[in-house]
């Protein structure tokens, strides 16, 4: 009885190969004692098959991982908000700025809606969430350009610190950002909304300020001539 794994000859009643320990299920071939031939096993062919199989499996895993990464980076808003409590990761330059501009434009829309409804708590809630998300995204953007997240404290330095931080955030990093060009169009529309909304809200605020000043002037004038 010959071992099907290593080809060694074993006794007829052997259950395991004395050489490699492989379990022997049945006799493949019986040879006479005088025969010089012995069953051969093509190990090189088996190893090649195993190697090819492993390479195929590795390729499938790599392709799946790559596909998952591309799918995650295809939406800058998802990258921005999913990492709201992630202060250790990284975020690409285009993902960061696209998300910040779009969410700032939404902030202007919510502000206008709150002023119209005279209900400001909605704006306050959004601003709190937006602040936390922007803070974590800024730290991750700094990590992407190999900078410490502590540089976010430059925001507290008027003008000079903010300009330095802006330059850092505009630098190119290593993380791949979104690949869908439709987000360029969305970001362009958001920029227009942000600029127009900024002028509109600024005009409304200035008009309200003038109105309040007129009321104070009238009250002051009446108090001067109050007998």
C-alpha positions in Angstrom: 0.0 0.0 0.0 1.4 3.4 -1.0 0.8 6.7 0.5 -1.2 9.1 -1.7 0.7 12.1 -0.4 4.4 11.2 -0.3 4.4 7.9 -2.3 6.1 5.9 0.5 5.3 2.2 0.7 3.4 1.1 3.8 2.2 -2.2 5.2 -1.1 -3.4 3.9 -2.9 -2.9 7.2 -1.4 0.6 7.8 -3.9 3.3 8.5 -1.3 6.2 8.6 1.8 6.7 6.6 4.9 6.0 8.6 6.8 8.8 6.8 4.5 11.8 6.5 1.6 10.7 8.8 -1.0 11.1 6.1 -4.2 9.0 6.6 -4.4 6.1 4.1 -7.9 5.5 3.0 -7.4 2.9 0.3 -4.7 1.3 -1.8 -4.0 3.1 -5.0 -1.8 0.6 -6.6 0.0 -2.7 -5.7 3.4 -3.3 -7.0 5.6 -6.4 -6.7 8.5 -6.3 -4.3 10.9 -6.7 -7.3 9.4 -3.7 -9.1 11.6 -0.7 -9.3 8.7 1.6 -10.1 6.8 3.6 -7.5 3.9 5.9 -7.7 5.0 9.5 -8.2 3.2 12.6 -7.1 3.7 15.9 -9.0 4.2 18.2 -6.1 5.3 21.1 -8.3 2.0 21.0 -10.2 0.0 21.0 -7.0 2.1 23.9 -5.6 1.5 25.9 -8.7 -2.2 25.3 -8.5 -2.3 26.3 -4.9 -0.2 29.4 -5.6 -2.5 30.5 -8.5 -5.6 29.9 -6.3 -4.1 32.0 -3.5 -3.3 34.8 -5.9 -6.8 34.8 -7.3 -8.3 35.0 -3.8 -5.9 37.8 -2.9 -6.9 39.7 -6.1 -10.6 39.3 -5.2 -10.0 40.7 -1.7 -7.8 43.6 -3.0 -10.4 44.5 -5.6 -13.2 44.4 -3.0 -11.2 46.6 -0.7 -10.4 49.0 -3.5 -14.0 49.1 -4.5 -15.1 49.8 -0.9 -12.6 52.7 -0.6 -13.7 54.2 -3.9 -17.4 53.9 -2.9 -16.7 55.6 0.5 -14.7 58.4 -1.1 -17.3 59.0 -3.8 -19.5 61.1 -1.5 -17.7 63.9 0.3 -20.7 64.6 2.6 -20.6 61.0 3.8 -16.9 61.3 4.4 -17.4 64.6 6.3 -20.3 63.5 8.6 -19.4 59.8 9.1 -16.1 60.9 10.8 -17.8 63.5 13.0 -16.1 61.9 16.0 -13.0 60.7 14.2 -10.0 62.9 15.3 -7.3 60.4 14.2 -8.1 59.7 10.5 -7.5 61.6 7.3 -9.7 63.4 4.7 -8.8 64.4 1.2 -8.6 68.1 0.1 -11.5 68.0 -2.4 -13.7 66.0 0.0 -13.0 68.6 2.8 -13.7 71.7 0.8 -16.6 70.3 -1.1 -18.3 69.3 2.2 -17.5 72.6 4.0 -18.8 74.7 1.1 -22.0 72.7 0.6 -22.8 72.6 4.4 -22.1 76.3 4.7 -24.6 77.0 1.9 -27.1 74.8 3.7 -26.4 76.8 6.9 -27.4 80.0 5.0 -30.6 78.4 3.8 -31.5 77.2 7.3 -30.7 80.7 8.7 -33.0 82.3 6.2 -35.7 79.7 7.0 -35.3 80.3 10.8 -35.6 84.1 10.3 -38.7 83.6 8.2 -40.3 81.2 10.8 -38.8 83.1 13.7 -37.6 79.8 15.1 -33.8 80.0 15.9 -33.3 76.7 17.9 -33.2 74.8 14.6 -30.2 76.9 13.5 -28.5 76.5 16.8 -28.8 72.7 16.7 -27.4 72.6 13.2 -24.5 75.0 14.1 -23.5 72.8 17.0 -23.3 69.6 14.8 -21.6 71.5 12.0 -19.0 72.9 14.4 -18.1 69.5 15.7 -18.0 68.0 12.2 -15.9 70.9 10.9 -13.5 70.6 13.8 -12.9 66.9 13.3 -12.7 67.3 9.5 -10.1 70.1 10.0 -7.9 67.9 12.2 -8.2 65.0 9.7 -7.3 67.4 6.8 -4.2 68.5 8.8 -3.2 64.8 9.3 -3.6 64.3 5.5 -0.8 66.9 4.9 1.4 65.4 7.7 0.6 68.2 10.2 -0.4 67.9 13.8 -4.1 68.4 14.6 -3.0 70.9 17.2 -2.6 73.5 14.4 -6.4 73.9 14.6 -5.7 76.2 17.5 -4.4 78.8 15.0 -8.0 79.7 14.6 -7.7 81.6 17.9 -5.0 83.8 16.4 -6.8 86.7 14.6 -6.1 87.0 10.9 -2.4 85.8 10.8 -3.2 82.4 12.4 -6.3 81.9 10.3 -4.4 82.6 7.1 -1.6 80.1 8.0 -4.3 77.5 8.8 -6.0 78.2 5.5 -2.8 77.6 3.6 -2.3 74.3 5.4 -5.8 73.2 4.6 -5.4 74.1 0.9 -2.3 71.9 0.5 -2.4 68.6 -1.4 -2.4 65.5 0.8 -2.2 61.7 0.2 -5.8 60.6 0.6 -7.8 60.2 -2.6 -10.9 62.3 -2.7 -14.2 61.9 -4.5 -14.1 60.7 -8.1 -17.6 61.6 -9.3 -17.5 64.9 -11.3 -21.1 65.7 -10.4 -19.9 66.9 -7.0 -18.0 69.7 -8.8 -21.3 70.9 -10.1 -22.9 70.6 -6.7 -20.1 72.5 -5.1 -20.4 75.3 -7.7 -24.1 75.7 -7.0 -23.4 75.7 -3.3 -20.8 78.4 -3.8 -23.3 80.6 -5.6 -26.0 80.0 -3.0 -23.4 80.8 -0.3 -22.4 84.1 -1.9 -26.0 85.2 -2.7 -27.3 84.1 0.7 -24.4 85.9 2.4 -25.3 89.1 0.7 -29.0 88.6 1.4 -28.6 87.8 5.1 -26.1 90.6 5.4 -28.6 93.0 3.8 -31.4 91.8 6.1 -29.1 92.2 9.2 -28.1 95.7 8.1 -31.7 96.7 7.5 -32.7 95.4 10.9 -29.8 97.3 12.5 -30.9 100.5 10.9 -34.5 99.9 12.0 -33.3 99.4 15.6 -31.2 102.5 15.4 -34.2 104.6 14.2 -36.3 103.2 17.1 -33.6 104.2 19.6 -33.3 107.7 18.1 -37.0 108.2 18.3 -37.0 107.0 21.9 -34.1 109.3 22.7 -35.8 112.3 20.9 -39.1 111.7 22.9 -37.3 111.5 26.2 -35.6 114.9 25.5 -38.9 116.6 25.1 -40.8 114.7 27.8 -42.4 117.3 30.1 
